């Protein structure tokens, strides 16, 4: 595969997937993630997609994306915490304000 300083080119990853006779849908079904996660992993950090691609190509994730993983296979990027519904307050509607 062709590599960047930061890992493999997305086009090289896609070519290797095609060479193996696979597509994103098949990988997503086999490894329990979505097609979007596979696609997102080619553009930026997306752990489920990265792991599925890594397993499908039988190549450690830290080899494919050395900028995203250390040599132990641990992610080096921080995850953005998701907002929980408990922290979001609904704004009162005009009808509720009038009452």
N, CA, C and O atoms as a GROMACS GRO file, in nm:
protein
  396
    1UNK      N    1   0.083  -0.118   0.000
    1UNK     CA    2   0.000   0.000   0.000
    1UNK      C    3   0.088   0.124   0.000
    1UNK      O    4   0.200   0.123   0.051
    2UNK      N    5   0.035   0.230  -0.058
    2UNK     CA    6   0.105   0.358  -0.057
    2UNK      C    7   0.082   0.425   0.077
    2UNK      O    8  -0.028   0.423   0.131
    3UNK      N    9   0.190   0.483   0.129
    3UNK     CA   10   0.178   0.542   0.262
    3UNK      C   11   0.208   0.691   0.261
    3UNK      O   12   0.284   0.740   0.178
    4UNK      N   13   0.148   0.759   0.355
    4UNK     CA   14   0.180   0.897   0.388
    4UNK      C   15   0.268   0.894   0.511
    4UNK      O   16   0.287   0.789   0.572
    5UNK      N   17   0.323   1.010   0.548
    5UNK     CA   18   0.394   1.016   0.675
    5UNK      C   19   0.296   0.985   0.788
    5UNK      O   20   0.335   0.932   0.892
    6UNK      N   21   0.168   1.018   0.765
    6UNK     CA   22   0.067   0.997   0.868
    6UNK      C   23  -0.010   0.866   0.848
    6UNK      O   24  -0.110   0.844   0.916
    7UNK      N   25   0.033   0.780   0.757
    7UNK     CA   26  -0.036   0.653   0.736
    7UNK      C   27  -0.066   0.628   0.590
    7UNK      O   28  -0.009   0.692   0.502
    8UNK      N   29  -0.156   0.536   0.565
    8UNK     CA   30  -0.192   0.501   0.428
    8UNK      C   31  -0.284   0.604   0.366
    8UNK      O   32  -0.365   0.667   0.435
    9UNK      N   33  -0.271   0.621   0.236
    9UNK     CA   34  -0.365   0.706   0.162
    9UNK      C   35  -0.503   0.641   0.164
    9UNK      O   36  -0.512   0.519   0.153
   10UNK      N   37  -0.609   0.719   0.179
   10UNK     CA   38  -0.744   0.661   0.173
   10UNK      C   39  -0.769   0.584   0.043
   10UNK      O   40  -0.835   0.480   0.044
   11UNK      N   41  -0.715   0.634  -0.068
   11UNK     CA   42  -0.733   0.564  -0.196
   11UNK      C   43  -0.664   0.428  -0.195
   11UNK      O   44  -0.713   0.334  -0.259
   12UNK      N   45  -0.553   0.416  -0.125
   12UNK     CA   46  -0.484   0.287  -0.115
   12UNK      C   47  -0.564   0.189  -0.030
   12UNK      O   48  -0.568   0.069  -0.058
   13UNK      N   49  -0.627   0.240   0.075
   13UNK     CA   50  -0.710   0.156   0.161
   13UNK      C   51  -0.829   0.104   0.081
   13UNK      O   52  -0.861  -0.015   0.086
   14UNK      N   53  -0.895   0.194   0.006
   14UNK     CA   54  -1.008   0.153  -0.078
   14UNK      C   55  -0.966   0.050  -0.181
   14UNK      O   56  -1.037  -0.048  -0.204
   15UNK      N   57  -0.850   0.072  -0.244
   15UNK     CA   58  -0.800  -0.023  -0.345
   15UNK      C   59  -0.773  -0.160  -0.285
   15UNK      O   60  -0.802  -0.262  -0.347
   16UNK      N   61  -0.717  -0.164  -0.164
   16UNK     CA   62  -0.689  -0.292  -0.098
   16UNK      C   63  -0.819  -0.363  -0.062
   16UNK      O   64  -0.828  -0.485  -0.074
   17UNK      N   65  -0.918  -0.288  -0.018
   17UNK     CA   66  -1.049  -0.347   0.014
   17UNK      C   67  -1.108  -0.408  -0.113
   17UNK      O   68  -1.158  -0.521  -0.110
   18UNK      N   69  -1.103  -0.335  -0.223
   18UNK     CA   70  -1.155  -0.385  -0.350
   18UNK      C   71  -1.076  -0.506  -0.398
   18UNK      O   72  -1.134  -0.602  -0.448
   19UNK      N   73  -0.945  -0.503  -0.382
   19UNK     CA   74  -0.858  -0.615  -0.421
   19UNK      C   75  -0.895  -0.743  -0.348
   19UNK      O   76  -0.884  -0.853  -0.403
   20UNK      N   77  -0.939  -0.729  -0.225
   20UNK     CA   78  -0.980  -0.845  -0.146
   20UNK      C   79  -1.122  -0.892  -0.181
   20UNK      O   80  -1.171  -0.990  -0.126
   21UNK      N   81  -1.186  -0.820  -0.274
   21UNK     CA   82  -1.322  -0.858  -0.315
   21UNK      C   83  -1.428  -0.813  -0.217
   21UNK      O   84  -1.537  -0.870  -0.211
   22UNK      N   85  -1.395  -0.711  -0.138
   22UNK     CA   86  -1.488  -0.661  -0.036
   22UNK      C   87  -1.537  -0.522  -0.073
   22UNK      O   88  -1.482  -0.457  -0.162
   23UNK      N   89  -1.640  -0.478  -0.004
   23UNK     CA   90  -1.687  -0.339  -0.014
   23UNK      C   91  -1.725  -0.293   0.126
   23UNK      O   92  -1.727  -0.372   0.221
   24UNK      N   93  -1.754  -0.163   0.139
   24UNK     CA   94  -1.784  -0.106   0.270
   24UNK      C   95  -1.903  -0.175   0.336
   24UNK      O   96  -1.902  -0.200   0.457
   25UNK      N   97  -2.005  -0.206   0.258
   25UNK     CA   98  -2.125  -0.270   0.314
   25UNK      C   99  -2.091  -0.406   0.376
   25UNK      O  100  -2.136  -0.437   0.486
   26UNK      N  101  -2.012  -0.484   0.305
   26UNK     CA  102  -1.974  -0.616   0.356
   26UNK      C  103  -1.891  -0.605   0.485
   26UNK      O  104  -1.913  -0.680   0.580
   27UNK      N  105  -1.799  -0.512   0.486
   27UNK     CA  106  -1.716  -0.493   0.605
   27UNK      C  107  -1.803  -0.448   0.722
   27UNK      O  108  -1.789  -0.498   0.834
   28UNK      N  109  -1.893  -0.354   0.697
   28UNK     CA  110  -1.981  -0.304   0.803
   28UNK      C  111  -2.066  -0.416   0.861
   28UNK      O  112  -2.080  -0.427   0.983
   29UNK      N  113  -2.122  -0.500   0.775
   29UNK     CA  114  -2.205  -0.611   0.824
   29UNK      C  115  -2.122  -0.711   0.903
   29UNK      O  116  -2.164  -0.758   1.009
   30UNK      N  117  -2.005  -0.744   0.851
   30UNK     CA  118  -1.924  -0.847   0.917
   30UNK      C  119  -1.868  -0.802   1.051
   30UNK      O  120  -1.857  -0.883   1.143
   31UNK      N  121  -1.834  -0.675   1.063
   31UNK     CA  122  -1.769  -0.628   1.185
   31UNK      C  123  -1.860  -0.542   1.273
   31UNK      O  124  -1.813  -0.482   1.370
   32UNK      N  125  -1.989  -0.537   1.240
   32UNK     CA  126  -2.086  -0.474   1.330
   32UNK      C  127  -2.078  -0.324   1.341
   32UNK      O  128  -2.094  -0.269   1.450
   33UNK      N  129  -2.054  -0.256   1.231
   33UNK     CA  130  -2.058  -0.110   1.233
   33UNK      C  131  -2.138  -0.062   1.113
   33UNK      O  132  -2.196  -0.144   1.040
   34UNK      N  133  -2.141   0.068   1.092
   34UNK     CA  134  -2.219   0.121   0.980
   34UNK      C  135  -2.127   0.156   0.863
   34UNK      O  136  -2.006   0.171   0.879
   35UNK      N  137  -2.186   0.168   0.745
   35UNK     CA  138  -2.110   0.208   0.627
   35UNK      C  139  -2.052   0.348   0.650
   35UNK      O  140  -1.940   0.378   0.608
   36UNK      N  141  -2.129   0.434   0.715
   36UNK     CA  142  -2.082   0.570   0.743
   36UNK      C  143  -1.957   0.569   0.830
   36UNK      O  144  -1.865   0.649   0.809
   37UNK      N  145  -1.952   0.479   0.928
   37UNK     CA  146  -1.833   0.471   1.013
   37UNK      C  147  -1.711   0.426   0.934
   37UNK      O  148  -1.600   0.473   0.958
   38UNK      N  149  -1.732   0.335   0.840
   38UNK     CA  150  -1.620   0.292   0.754
   38UNK      C  151  -1.571   0.411   0.672
   38UNK      O  152  -1.452   0.439   0.666
   39UNK      N  153  -1.664   0.480   0.609
   39UNK     CA  154  -1.631   0.597   0.526
   39UNK      C  155  -1.566   0.708   0.609
   39UNK      O  156  -1.468   0.768   0.567
   40UNK      N  157  -1.621   0.734   0.726
   40UNK     CA  158  -1.566   0.838   0.814
   40UNK      C  159  -1.424   0.807   0.857
   40UNK      O  160  -1.342   0.898   0.872
   41UNK      N  161  -1.393   0.680   0.878
   41UNK     CA  162  -1.259   0.641   0.921
   41UNK      C  163  -1.153   0.676   0.817
   41UNK      O  164  -1.037   0.697   0.852
   42UNK      N  165  -1.192   0.683   0.692
   42UNK     CA  166  -1.096   0.721   0.588
   42UNK      C  167  -1.065   0.870   0.591
   42UNK      O  168  -0.959   0.913   0.544
   43UNK      N  169  -1.156   0.950   0.647
   43UNK     CA  170  -1.139   1.095   0.651
   43UNK      C  171  -1.085   1.146   0.785
   43UNK      O  172  -1.020   1.250   0.790
   44UNK      N  173  -1.112   1.072   0.892
   44UNK     CA  174  -1.069   1.118   1.023
   44UNK      C  175  -1.097   1.010   1.127
   44UNK      O  176  -1.147   0.903   1.093
   45UNK      N  177  -1.064   1.037   1.251
   45UNK     CA  178  -1.082   0.937   1.356
   45UNK      C  179  -1.227   0.890   1.369
   45UNK      O  180  -1.318   0.971   1.387
   46UNK      N  181  -1.247   0.761   1.360
   46UNK     CA  182  -1.377   0.696   1.383
   46UNK      C  183  -1.345   0.553   1.426
   46UNK      O  184  -1.328   0.464   1.342
   47UNK      N  185  -1.338   0.532   1.555
   47UNK     CA  186  -1.289   0.406   1.611
   47UNK      C  187  -1.355   0.281   1.553
   47UNK      O  188  -1.284   0.190   1.512
   48UNK      N  189  -1.489   0.272   1.549
   48UNK     CA  190  -1.549   0.148   1.496
   48UNK      C  191  -1.510   0.122   1.351
   48UNK      O  192  -1.482   0.008   1.313
   49UNK      N  193  -1.508   0.227   1.270
   49UNK     CA  194  -1.470   0.212   1.131
   49UNK      C  195  -1.324   0.174   1.114
   49UNK      O  196  -1.290   0.089   1.031
   50UNK      N  197  -1.238   0.236   1.193
   50UNK     CA  198  -1.095   0.204   1.188
   50UNK      C  199  -1.070   0.057   1.225
   50UNK      O  200  -0.992  -0.012   1.160
   51UNK      N  201  -1.138   0.012   1.329
   51UNK     CA  202  -1.119  -0.127   1.372
   51UNK      C  203  -1.170  -0.226   1.268
   51UNK      O  204  -1.107  -0.329   1.244
   52UNK      N  205  -1.283  -0.196   1.206
   52UNK     CA  206  -1.339  -0.284   1.104
   52UNK      C  207  -1.246  -0.292   0.983
   52UNK      O  208  -1.221  -0.400   0.931
   53UNK      N  209  -1.195  -0.177   0.938
   53UNK     CA  210  -1.103  -0.176   0.824
   53UNK      C  211  -0.976  -0.250   0.859
   53UNK      O  212  -0.927  -0.330   0.780
   54UNK      N  213  -0.924  -0.225   0.976
   54UNK     CA  214  -0.802  -0.290   1.022
   54UNK      C  215  -0.818  -0.442   1.021
   54UNK      O  216  -0.730  -0.514   0.972
   55UNK      N  217  -0.928  -0.491   1.073
   55UNK     CA  218  -0.952  -0.636   1.077
   55UNK      C  219  -0.974  -0.693   0.938
   55UNK      O  220  -0.924  -0.801   0.907
   56UNK      N  221  -1.048  -0.621   0.853
   56UNK     CA  222  -1.074  -0.668   0.717
   56UNK      C  223  -0.945  -0.678   0.636
   56UNK      O  224  -0.928  -0.769   0.555
   57UNK      N  225  -0.853  -0.583   0.658
   57UNK     CA  226  -0.726  -0.584   0.585
   57UNK      C  227  -0.619  -0.667   0.655
   57UNK      O  228  -0.509  -0.685   0.603
   58UNK      N  229  -0.653  -0.718   0.774
   58UNK     CA  230  -0.558  -0.797   0.852
   58UNK      C  231  -0.428  -0.719   0.874
   58UNK      O  232  -0.318  -0.773   0.864
   59UNK      N  233  -0.445  -0.592   0.905
   59UNK     CA  234  -0.333  -0.501   0.928
   59UNK      C  235  -0.362  -0.422   1.055
   59UNK      O  236  -0.472  -0.366   1.068
   60UNK      N  237  -0.269  -0.415   1.149
   60UNK     CA  238  -0.294  -0.340   1.272
   60UNK      C  239  -0.329  -0.194   1.243
   60UNK      O  240  -0.273  -0.132   1.153
   61UNK      N  241  -0.422  -0.141   1.319
   61UNK     CA  242  -0.466  -0.002   1.300
   61UNK      C  243  -0.349   0.096   1.314
   61UNK      O  244  -0.346   0.197   1.244
   62UNK      N  245  -0.254   0.067   1.402
   62UNK     CA  246  -0.142   0.160   1.420
   62UNK      C  247  -0.049   0.162   1.299
   62UNK      O  248   0.030   0.256   1.284
   63UNK      N  249  -0.056   0.061   1.213
   63UNK     CA  250   0.022   0.061   1.089
   63UNK      C  251  -0.050   0.144   0.983
   63UNK      O  252   0.014   0.219   0.909
   64UNK      N  253  -0.182   0.130   0.975
   64UNK     CA  254  -0.261   0.205   0.877
   64UNK      C  255  -0.266   0.352   0.913
   64UNK      O  256  -0.250   0.438   0.826
   65UNK      N  257  -0.289   0.382   1.041
   65UNK     CA  258  -0.303   0.520   1.088
   65UNK      C  259  -0.206   0.548   1.203
   65UNK      O  260  -0.251   0.557   1.318
   66UNK      N  261  -0.077   0.561   1.177
   66UNK     CA  262   0.017   0.585   1.288
   66UNK      C  263  -0.004   0.718   1.359
   66UNK      O  264   0.041   0.737   1.472
   67UNK      N  265  -0.075   0.811   1.293
   67UNK     CA  266  -0.104   0.939   1.358
   67UNK      C  267  -0.221   0.928   1.455
   67UNK      O  268  -0.243   1.018   1.535
   68UNK      N  269  -0.297   0.819   1.448
   68UNK     CA  270  -0.414   0.801   1.534
   68UNK      C  271  -0.392   0.700   1.646
   68UNK      O  272  -0.469   0.697   1.742
   69UNK      N  273  -0.289   0.617   1.635
   69UNK     CA  274  -0.264   0.509   1.732
   69UNK      C  275  -0.117   0.506   1.770
   69UNK      O  276  -0.030   0.540   1.690
   70UNK      N  277  -0.090   0.465   1.893
   70UNK     CA  278   0.048   0.442   1.932
   70UNK      C  279   0.084   0.297   1.896
   70UNK      O  280   0.000   0.222   1.846
   71UNK      N  281   0.207   0.258   1.920
   71UNK     CA  282   0.253   0.125   1.881
   71UNK      C  283   0.185   0.012   1.960
   71UNK      O  284   0.191  -0.104   1.921
   72UNK      N  285   0.120   0.048   2.071
   72UNK     CA  286   0.046  -0.051   2.150
   72UNK      C  287  -0.096  -0.070   2.097
   72UNK      O  288  -0.169  -0.155   2.147
   73UNK      N  289  -0.135   0.009   1.998
   73UNK     CA  290  -0.269   0.000   1.942
   73UNK      C  291  -0.372   0.084   2.016
   73UNK      O  292  -0.492   0.067   1.995
   74UNK      N  293  -0.326   0.174   2.100
   74UNK     CA  294  -0.416   0.262   2.175
   74UNK      C  295  -0.435   0.392   2.098
   74UNK      O  296  -0.341   0.443   2.037
   75UNK      N  297  -0.558   0.446   2.100
   75UNK     CA  298  -0.583   0.571   2.030
   75UNK      C  299  -0.508   0.685   2.096
   75UNK      O  300  -0.495   0.690   2.218
   76UNK      N  301  -0.459   0.777   2.015
   76UNK     CA  302  -0.390   0.893   2.068
   76UNK      C  303  -0.474   1.019   2.052
   76UNK      O  304  -0.434   1.126   2.100
   77UNK      N  305  -0.588   1.008   1.988
   77UNK     CA  306  -0.677   1.123   1.974
   77UNK      C  307  -0.778   1.120   2.087
   77UNK      O  308  -0.820   1.014   2.134
   78UNK      N  309  -0.816   1.239   2.129
   78UNK     CA  310  -0.914   1.246   2.237
   78UNK      C  311  -1.053   1.243   2.176
   78UNK      O  312  -1.075   1.290   2.065
   79UNK      N  313  -1.144   1.188   2.250
   79UNK     CA  314  -1.282   1.182   2.205
   79UNK      C  315  -1.358   1.301   2.261
   79UNK      O  316  -1.337   1.342   2.376
   80UNK      N  317  -1.446   1.356   2.181
   80UNK     CA  318  -1.529   1.467   2.226
   80UNK      C  319  -1.648   1.408   2.300
   80UNK      O  320  -1.722   1.328   2.242
   81UNK      N  321  -1.667   1.443   2.427
   81UNK     CA  322  -1.780   1.386   2.500
   81UNK      C  323  -1.912   1.431   2.438
   81UNK      O  324  -1.928   1.547   2.401
   82UNK      N  325  -2.005   1.339   2.428
   82UNK     CA  326  -2.136   1.371   2.374
   82UNK      C  327  -2.221   1.434   2.484
   82UNK      O  328  -2.207   1.402   2.602
   83UNK      N  329  -2.307   1.525   2.442
   83UNK     CA  330  -2.399   1.586   2.537
   83UNK      C  331  -2.509   1.486   2.570
   83UNK      O  332  -2.563   1.420   2.480
   84UNK      N  333  -2.542   1.474   2.694
   84UNK     CA  334  -2.653   1.388   2.729
   84UNK      C  335  -2.780   1.471   2.727
   84UNK      O  336  -2.776   1.594   2.742
   85UNK      N  337  -2.892   1.406   2.708
   85UNK     CA  338  -3.021   1.477   2.706
   85UNK      C  339  -3.049   1.545   2.839
   85UNK      O  340  -3.124   1.643   2.843
   86UNK      N  341  -2.991   1.496   2.946
   86UNK     CA  342  -3.014   1.553   3.078
   86UNK      C  343  -2.958   1.695   3.087
   86UNK      O  344  -3.007   1.776   3.165
   87UNK      N  345  -2.855   1.725   3.008
   87UNK     CA  346  -2.792   1.857   3.014
   87UNK      C  347  -2.858   1.958   2.921
   87UNK      O  348  -2.824   2.076   2.925
   88UNK      N  349  -2.951   1.914   2.839
   88UNK     CA  350  -3.015   2.002   2.743
   88UNK      C  351  -3.152   2.039   2.797
   88UNK      O  352  -3.233   1.953   2.831
   89UNK      N  353  -3.178   2.169   2.805
   89UNK     CA  354  -3.308   2.214   2.853
   89UNK      C  355  -3.390   2.265   2.737
   89UNK      O  356  -3.339   2.333   2.648
   90UNK      N  357  -3.515   2.232   2.737
   90UNK     CA  358  -3.607   2.274   2.633
   90UNK      C  359  -3.648   2.418   2.659
   90UNK      O  360  -3.682   2.455   2.772
   91UNK      N  361  -3.646   2.496   2.553
   91UNK     CA  362  -3.692   2.634   2.567
   91UNK      C  363  -3.844   2.631   2.569
   91UNK      O  364  -3.905   2.559   2.489
   92UNK      N  365  -3.907   2.708   2.658
   92UNK     CA  366  -4.053   2.710   2.661
   92UNK      C  367  -4.108   2.772   2.533
   92UNK      O  368  -4.054   2.871   2.483
   93UNK      N  369  -4.216   2.714   2.483
   93UNK     CA  370  -4.281   2.769   2.364
   93UNK      C  371  -4.356   2.895   2.401
   93UNK      O  372  -4.374   2.926   2.519
   94UNK      N  373  -4.401   2.969   2.301
   94UNK     CA  374  -4.476   3.092   2.328
   94UNK      C  375  -4.603   3.062   2.404
   94UNK      O  376  -4.643   3.140   2.491
   95UNK      N  377  -4.669   2.949   2.373
   95UNK     CA  378  -4.791   2.912   2.443
   95UNK      C  379  -4.764   2.884   2.590
   95UNK      O  380  -4.843   2.920   2.676
   96UNK      N  381  -4.652   2.818   2.619
   96UNK     CA  382  -4.616   2.787   2.757
   96UNK      C  383  -4.580   2.913   2.834
   96UNK      O  384  -4.608   2.924   2.953
   97UNK      N  385  -4.516   3.009   2.765
   97UNK     CA  386  -4.479   3.134   2.832
   97UNK      C  387  -4.602   3.217   2.866
   97UNK      O  388  -4.605   3.285   2.969
   98UNK      N  389  -4.704   3.212   2.780
   98UNK     CA  390  -4.826   3.290   2.801
   98UNK      C  391  -4.909   3.234   2.917
   98UNK      O  392  -4.984   3.308   2.980
   99UNK      N  393  -4.896   3.107   2.943
   99UNK     CA  394  -4.979   3.044   3.046
   99UNK      C  395  -4.937   3.076   3.185
   99UNK      O  396  -4.998   3.029   3.281
   0.00000   0.00000   0.00000
